[in-house]
Amino acid sequence: MAGEAAPRGAELLGFARFRESSKQPLAYGYGPRSLRELRQREFSRLAGTVYLDHAGATLFPQSQLTRFTNDLMENVYGNPHSQNISSRLTHDTVEHVRYRILAHFHTSPEDYSVIFTAGSTAALKLVAEAFPWVSPGPESSGSHFCYLTDSHTSVVGMRKVTMAMNVTSVPVRPEDMWSAETQGTAARDPDGQLPHLFCYPAQSNFSGTRYPLSWIGEVKAGRRCPVNVPGKWFVLLDAASYVSTSPLDLSVHQADFVPLSFYKIFGFPTGLGALLVNNRVAPLLRKTYFGGGTAAAYLAGEDFYIPRHSVAERFEDGTISFLDVIALKHGFDALELLTGGMENIKQHTFTLAQYTYTALSALRYPSGAPVVRIYSDSEFSSPEVQGPVINFNVLDPSGNIIGYSQVDKMANLYNIHLRTGCFCNTGACQRHLGISDEMVKKHLQAGHVCGDNVDLIDGQPTGSVRISFGYMSTLEDAQAFLRFIIAMQLRGSDGQPLPQTAAGEAGALSESEAQDAVLATTDRCSSSPQKEAPTASGVCNDLPSTVDAGGSHPPPLMATRTQQTPLEKAAGVLDGGLGPHVITNLYLYPIKSCAAFEVTKWPLGNQGLLYDRSWMVVNHNGVCLSQKQEPRLCLIQPFIDLQQKIMVIRAKGMEPIEVPLEEEGEQAQICQSKVCADRVNTYNCGEKISSWLSRFFGRPCQLIKQSSDFQRSAKRRGQDQPVGTTAFLSLVNEAQYLLINRSSVLELQQQLNASDEHGKEELFPMKDLISRFRANIITNGTRAFEEEKWDGVSIGSLRFQVSGPCHRCQMICIDQQTGQRNQNVFQKLSESRERKVNFGVYLMHMSLDLSSPRFLSVGSQVLPVLKENAERHDLPASD
């Protein structure tokens, strides 16, 4: 392990100490260029953000985009297939970029050709379709397609093309390739030059392992063969991950095919890649389809087609994305200017990765058990064998793996951007995590698919966590990540509290904003279930905190309430104590992710509480905003007046604004949006409210409402839902209602307050915690988490089915009074609930007759129906 003097336990390894202990000189930064100044000037958008997913996509500098935009504004670029002046300018600029690409990889047009594609995946597909495969026959064993099992999905997917030609596909394990004996002379081919193709990555996108570039020459010469068959070997080097942070010299390592994606190098443009083809191999490639620009001549009425001479012109079907190609020039310019070249990037990023690996490996629990398990084929000794990628899983003190989904949610609280899963590399994932083929199939049957959040099945991981560094990554990024791991796992061992989100960090309010938000809760009456504070007069003159559907303007309530209401007394409410099952509070959230609107009695619709999550705020692209991206949404206070058929919206520092409850005839502008992958029809609520929201948030926003004639069907989750019945949803994520139990909240409150090192101040009042979970129905009178044993509930004549637990995300860490984050809530819930982070249950109507009005009311009795396997002695005696 690099850096032998690494400290053990929870202490963060100092960078100076790490450099002093290193056996080799370590480069950090780019000479006299200040990395901090570079970040401030070129990547100011990263302020408060720790971006560690450069292997997924790196980030573009501001100067690159500015120069590219200026280029487009100052020049006219036409279609390169035309012959006019603007088209010739495009053609010549594109050709110049081709030369620039080849120079970047230390080669020239004499040796390689550049074929622009939609990305590295398209380049791989092109090779699979154009390679001169030979199918097996009576006198030939046929071609072989071999690929390293530590390959991207797009490489493995090439085998579907070869299978159609009956070509043998052979997966090759890295250990088999390492141990393959090198032969002194090339294998002879009695069948003639039977072509075979071997594909392997220069750098594993899973672990960052860098495989020897010397394999290229050895395989082509027949000295190291993936399989022992006669023939001529060609090599495809998947360089997409490698070239993002390292130079590649094709004059030395002459692979036959090199696919790559440019956004991995520059961050912009996306959707543009290339296939670099060795000119000695190009004449062997075959092509069936031909598109615009590829033909020297063809006939429409006869099978006559003559391709163009150059490789690029033959394979670039249709008009290439020429403006994106032009953007590459500015990418190369910016990279050279900011860093001095790829060798500098290689050394800088490896130093950060080696330091982080060393510090991460040293973290230990008090028992001496490791905090993480790192998946690597190297000890990060050199950038020749390891890229700036670290793949790991977090362990608990007993050595059990904590699911990657929970780590990802915690990282989001710290605004740390990382990646989780198997990273489109199932082969490496299986190898490092010990997942058999049978387990992969079993995981699929259990509902796990690539890219989802199912991180543990029967206690075994389905994936891992990956961090990766880019050329603009800093020591501060690495140390922020390490402190996050220490805070998440070792806070109990050293007695230190979890660090709070600092003012100025992304997603957090500034100090002045937070102060304004606190003042807002003391000088107006809130409609959300939050801690109340007295105003100067002691009486709230704004919106009431609790509303009955029977009246439009109930009398104002006292802002400070120390005594229980008669309903709460009748319900036996005493700080979450046991009592009969009753509804103690009702909340609806008219605008998705905005503040709650508390009521004592409210009508039902076929989607849940009437007008619950009927509206949502979207950004300028029409994408729904949530408190994850915009915590200040919780400061938007909606109030519904059923009699006047309006919704009044208030916020601190803004004049109240009214929005009609229903669309106004044909004037409504219908648009489509998405909620949890479901398409929904909505309409725009108008320019007036859009301007109001845009002023409040300081960026373009709009308010949209689900169309009254659009029905969004719920996905069937419960087995007891009657066949043929369909439940409908508003703009909610999962179900019509969310129910939480005060006793569950009380247990969490006690755990949180017990962990407070001061032991005096109540950090999390009951109402504060309830508001974080954003439930519709709050019940009282059951034991903690007893609701998870319910199969259904009856409230009066209404029947509801429990459709499952609510899996919580980082939104529960947002204080609904101020919009500030506190990570303790999510972490404590994760710890106490064995990393499941479930809280509350979803309810759906079993059947609902709306021929007459139906209501839910505070004080109504709730009768639970237990699951068949639930233990009945856990119920209170009164039941």
Secondary structure, 3 states (H helix, E strand, C coil): CCCCCCCCECCCCCHHHHHHHCCCCCCCCECCECHHHHHHHHCHHHCCCEECECCCCCCCCHHHHHHHHHHHHHCCCCCCCCCCHHHHHHHHHHHHHHHHHHHHCCCCCCCEEEEEECCHHHHHHHHHHHCCCCCCECCECCCEEEEECCCCHHHHCCHHHHHHCCCEEEEECHHHHHHCCCCCCCCCCCCCCCEEEEEEECECCCCCEECCCHHHHHHHCCCCCCCCCCCEEEEEEECCCHHHCCCCCCCCCCCCEEEEECHHHHCCCCCCEEEEEECCCHHHCCCCCCCCCCEEEECCCCCCEEECCCHHHHHCCCCCCHHHHHHHHHHHHHHHHHHCCHHHHHHHHHHHHHHHHHHHHHEECCCCCECEEECCCCCCCCCCCECCEEEEEEECCCCCEECHHHHHHHHHHCCEECEEECCCCHHHHHHHHCCCHHHHHHHHHCCCCCCCCCCEECCEECCEEEEECCCCCCHHHHHHHHHHHHHHHHHHHHCCCCCCCCCCCCCCCCHHHHHHHHHHHHCCCCCCCCCCCCCCCCECCCCCCCEECCCCCCCCCECCCCCCCHHHHHHCCCCCCCCCCEEEEEEECCEECCCCEEEEEEEEECCEECCCCCEEEEECCCCECCCCCCHHHHHCEEEEECCCCEEEEECCCCCCEEEECCCCHHHCEEEEEEECCEEEEEEECCHHHHHHHHHHHCCCEEEEEECCCCCEECCCCCCCCCCCCCCEECCCCCCCEEEEEHHHHHHHHHHHHHCCCCCCCCCCCHHHHHHHCCCCEEEECCCCCHHHHEEEEEECCEEEEEEEEEECCHHHHECCCCCCECCHHHHHHHHHCCCCCEEEEEEEEEECCCCCCCEEECCCEEEEEECCCCCHHHCCCCC
